[in-house]
Amino acid sequence: MRKWLTKWRLLPLFAMLTLFLAGCGEPFLSTLKPAGEVADMQYDLMVLSTLIMVVVIAVVTVIFIYVVVKFRRRKGEENNIPVQVEGNHKLEIIWTVIPILLLLVLTVPVVSATFKLAEVDAIDDENRKAEDAIVVNVRANLYWWEFEYPDYGVITSQDLIVPTDEKVYFNLIASDVKHSFWIPSAGGKMDTNTDNVNQMWLSFDSERADQAGEYFYGKCAELCGPSHGLMDFKVKAVSRDEFDQWISDMEGAQAVASTDLAVQGEQLFEEKGCIACHAVSPTDERPAAARTAPNLATFGERARVAGILPNDAENIRNWLKDPETYKPGNKMTNTYPKLSDQELDALTEYLMGLKVSSN
């Protein structure tokens, strides 16, 4: 009996701990800071549904307390039976109609938003012009992301660049297992499957993009393997002029080693077989099946190495030396021989010089 009581004493502790941990997390992964039209719609629906639930709980709680107090058993009235309401048509109509009305209040905006979010006809419009609707083909891989801009013929990885104040349409697919594309500040998640293409659209408000800092954060929201939690990407929302300039830079980009050490790194990049998997040109014309590793054309400009480490020489060296330590189960581990310190320095110099920005 004492053991049983001891176990139950731990229950409030675990309940409080659960409540406390539920408030932990990173602000850039919060859906409560919407940054675009889709996020605004979904946030409004969350607020509406929460308000309805709070009102229902409050009303039920008040009625419950009232009934408990008014109809409690009093001394000397143990045999009195309260008036029974069974078969009271008025009450039955009231507690049937009220839930229906509450459901309608929630259903109408939900259905309306669902149809609006499903409007992706612009993707398949044969008369669509690139400047009228941005389309991005998103391909999820273990454990990295590829972003292809089919109207411009350019490809990048890990960093998604989008214009602000306009719709951006996405074709979503996976190359290996099921993943899920999610930018918390921009809108809800959607699965990427291997056998079909899912489609969605998002938008990014310019004012809130400036307030959010340099990047929005994206995640994989579907358990896909040991490094699922490390499958991050960054989203940079820029003005339309900046986006057009970036596209122009990408279309004319060429990988050029600018120092002697970088030239050595470029030679090693080819000799060690890195070029067989990684492209260094954003205009990579290989089919998707041949693009088995992230495109490195903009590697020197990215915020993170492998999506998780700050982009500096030390972290590049550490990643090249032992990628398994940082992303268990990645497909790069053991695909090349052990690198010497001199080789690591040369490859790091070469990779840090892979940039396309005109700035």
N, C-alpha and C positions, 0 to 999 in steps of 0.2 A: 504493500500500500504506500509506504514511504517513497519507494523508488518511482512509483507511478506519479505521485505528487511532485517529486523533484523534476521529472521530465516535463510536466505541464507548466512548471514555473519558468522553464526556458522558452515557452511559446511566446509570451509577451516580448521577451528580449529579441527573439528572431523576427517578430512582427515589426518592432521598432527599427531593427537593423535593416530590414527590407525596405521600409519607408525611407530611411536615411539614404541608402544606396540608390534608390530610385531617383533621387535628386542630383546624383553625380553624373558627370559627363562633360563633353566639350561644347561650348556655345555654338561653334560652327557646324555642329551636327544636330542642331535643334530645328524642328519643324515649327517652332513657336516664334521664329524670326523670319517670316516670309519675305522673299525678295523678287517676286514676280507675279504675273496674273494667275497662273495655275496655283501657286502656293497661297495666294490670297483667297482663292475660291475654296481650297481645301481647309485653310485655317478658319474661314467663316463657318464652314460646315461643322468643324470640330467644336467651335464656340457654341453654335446653335444646339448641337446634340448634347453638349455638356450642360447648357442651361436647362434644357428640357429634363434631363436626368436629375439635376439639382432640385428643380421645382417639384418633380414627382416625389423625390425622397423627402423633401421638406413637408409636402402636404400629407403624405402617408405617415410621417413621423408625428405631426401634429394630431392627426386623427387617432393614431395609436395611443398617444399619451392621453388624449381626451377620453377615449373609451376606457382605458385602464383606470383612470381616476374616477370617472363618473359611475362606472358600472362595477367597481371593485366590490368584493363581498364585505358587507358591514355586519357588525355584531347585532344579532337579533333578527337578521334578514337572510339567514342561511338558506331558508327554504323558498325565498322569493325568486321567481324566474322572470328575467327581463322580457319585454315584448319582443317576439320573434319577427324578423324581417323576411323570412323565407317566403318567396312568392310575391314580394313587393315589386310590381312592374316598374314603378317610377325609379326605384334604386337600381334595378337591373339595367334599365335603359341608360341611366346616368353613368354607371361604371363600365358600360359597354361603349357608349358614344365617346366619352372623354379619351380613352386610349386611341380610338380610331382617329379622332381629331389631332391628337399629338403626333400620331404616325404620319398623317397627311402633312402637317406642318414641317416635318422632317423630310418626307418623301419627295415633295415637289421640288425643293431646291437641289436635293441629291440627284434626282433623275435629270433635271435641267443641266446641272454641272457635268454629269456623266456624258450626256450627248455632246455638250460643248467640248469636252476634253477628247472626245472621239473624232473630232473633225480634223482628219489628216489627209483629206482628198488632195491637198496641194502637192503631196509627195509624188503621187502618180499622175499628176496633170501633165500631159504631153506638151502643152503650150506654156508651161511654167518657165520663167526666166530665172537665172541664178540670183539676180538682184532682188527678185520679188519674194523669194522664200528660200531661206537657208536650209539645206538638207545635210545631215551628218549620218553616215553609216557607222554605227558603234559595234565593234566586235570584241566580246569579252573572252579572255584567255586566262589560263592558270599562270600567274596571278597578276595580270596586267591588262590594260585597255588600249584598243586601237581606235582612232577616229579618222574616218575618211570623208573628204569633202568631194563627192563625185562630180559636181558641176564644175569644179576647178582642177580636178585631177591631182590633189595633194593629200598626203597622209601624215598624221602625227600620232604620237602615243603618249599616254599618261597625262598630258596637259591638253584640255579641251578649250579652244578659243571660240567665243561666240559674240555676236553683236548685241547690244542692249536695245531695249524698247521695240523689239519685234519678235515674232514667233520663230523659233528654231525647231525644225522637225527632225525626228530621229527614227532611223531604221535599226532595230536591235536584234542581234543574233549572237550566239556563242559558238566557239570553235571546238570545245571539248566537252564540258559538262554545263549544267544549268547554273547561270549566275543571275544577278538582279541589279539593274542600273538604278542608282539612287543619288540624287543631289538634294539633301534634306531642305535646304533653303529655297529651292526652286520648285519642288513638287514631289509627288508621291513616286514610289518605286515601280518598276515594271520588269518582269522576267526577261532574260535573254536565253532563248532555247537553241538547240542545235539543229532542229528540223523545221523551224518556221521563223518568220520575221515578225516581230511585234513592232508596232508603230505608236509614237506619242509625240507631243509637242510641249515645249516649255518656253518661258520668256523671262528676261532678266531686266528689272527696272534700273535705269542708269543711276538714279539718286541713291537707291539702296545698295547698289553695287559699289559705289564709292564709299559708302559708310561701312560696308562689310570688310574692306581692306583689299589686298591685291587679288585674293583668290576666294572662290567658294570651294567647298570640299565635297567630293563624291566618294561613294563607297559601293562595295558589293554587298547586297542585302540578302544573299542566299548562301547558306553554308555549302562551300564547294571544295573544302580540303583544309589541310593543316595551316595554311597561310591565308585563309579566308579573311580574317580580321586585318590583314596587311594589304589587302587588294584595294588601295586607295587611288584616286586620281584628283587632279585639280582643275577647276574651271575658272578661266579668266574672261570676264565680261567687259568688253571694250566698246567704244563708240563705233558707228558704222564706218567712219573714215579710217579709224585705226585698224578695224578688221580688214578693210579693203587693202590697206597698206601691208598688213601681215600676209594676206593671200598673195599679193604681188611679190613680196620677199620670198615666200615659199616657192612660187612658180619659177623664180630665177635663181634659187639657191644652188650652190655648188660647194662640196666639202673640200676645203683647201687647208693643208697643214702649213701653219705660218712660222713655225720654229723648227730647228734641227731635231729637237727632242720629239716634237709632234710628228715629224716625218718618220722617225723611227717607230713611233706608235702606230702610224698608218700602215707601215710595212708589217708590223706585228699583227695588226688587226686582220690583215689578209692572210698572213702565214699561219696564224693560229686557227683560222677557219671562222672567225667571228662574222666575216662578211657573208658567209653562207646563210646565216640566220638573220642578221641585223642589216637593214638598209641604212645608208647615211644620206640618202636623197629623199626629199619629201614627195618627189614625183615618181615614186616606186610603181612600176607598171606590172609587177609580178601579180599573179592571181592570189586571192586570199589564202588558199591552202599552202602557198609557198612562203607566206609571211608568218614565220613561226616564232618570231621574237620582236620586241618593240623596235619601231623605227627610231633611229638615233639622230635624225637630222637636226633636231633642236635640243639635243641633250645638254649642251653648255648653258642653255637659257632656262632650264627647268628648275622648279623650286625644290624638287626632291630627287634623290637617287633611288631607283627602284620603287618610287612612290612613297617612301617612308623616311628616308634619311636626308638631312640637309645636304644640299648640293655643294660640296667642297671637295678639295683634293684628297683629304684624309678619308672621307667616307667612300669616295670612288675607289680608292686603293683597297679599303676594307671589303667592299662589295666584290671587287674582282678577285681578291685573295680567297674569300670564303663566303660565297653567296648563301650557302645553306644555313649559316648562323643567323642571317637576317630574314630570310624567307624560306622556311622549311618546306621541302617538297617542290621547289621551283625547278623548271626544266633546264636551267643553265648549269646547275651543279654537275661536275665531273664530265663536262663536254669539251674541256680543253686541258692541256697539261698544266702542272703547277708553274706559276710565274715567279721569276726572280724579282728582286727589288728594283733592278734597273728596268726590267720589262714593265713592271707595275707603274713606274714613274713615266715611262714613255707612253703607255696606253692612257694613263690619266691625263697627260698633257694633250694628247690627241682628242680625247673625248670632251674635255673642257673647251676645246676650240670649235666644236661643232655647233655653230650658231647661224641663224638666217636673218636675224633682226637687222634692219637698216640703221637703227639708232646707235 
